[in-house]
Amino acid sequence: MEELSICSIHKIGIPAGTECVLCDPNGGKVVADALWWCLHHGRMYKAIEGCPMCSVDYGNAQLKAAMDAPLKAWEEAREKAQAGGKKYDEEKPRMALLDGYAMEELAKVLTFGAQKYSAWNWTEGIATSRLLSACLRHVFAHLRGEDADPESGLPHLAHAMSCLMFALSMAKRHPELDDRGPKV
């Protein structure tokens, strides 16, 4: 990822050494950079369209015309790269579909746990009922309107995700710790 600066006036991320499209919509080096990074949502977007999650519209016809060519070249290069070599992975999980924000919050919870207990401590085995109970406590806290766990300061839903990840892993690693009640 290229280095970013922040426009001090508009608070948007811009590639280092370029001008802000809102401050200098008709020129500068900005026209060569078709994609921008939204600092608020952590995603790339077409500069001329603005971040769809922020609903920002730069709407400058001259800038759009100047940016269409490099954007089209980027899209063509991307398509060519995807179509070029063979990769038989149609049956494999599409890991790129994982949400970056959710995975990062999960990683923060795991880091908190590693500092509190030890890294990979959970792989030694925890009863399924304890993991699911902890998960439900976090879900219910979230449903009551409490977004963050008071001890860690991290989202309750990220804690719930970690509990479910542990429970799923326990089924494979330690099936003997499955202490759910009798099947109905």
Secondary structure, 3 states (H helix, E strand, C coil): CCCEEECCCCCCEEECCCCCCCCCCCCHHHHHCCEEEECCCCEEEECCCCCCCCCCCCCCHHHHHHHHHHHHHHHHHHHHHHHHCCCCCCCCCCHHHCCHHHHHHHHHHHHHHHHHCCCCHHHHCCCHHHHHHHHHHHHHHHHCCCCECCCCCCEHHHHHHHHHHHHHHHHHHCHHHCCCCCCC
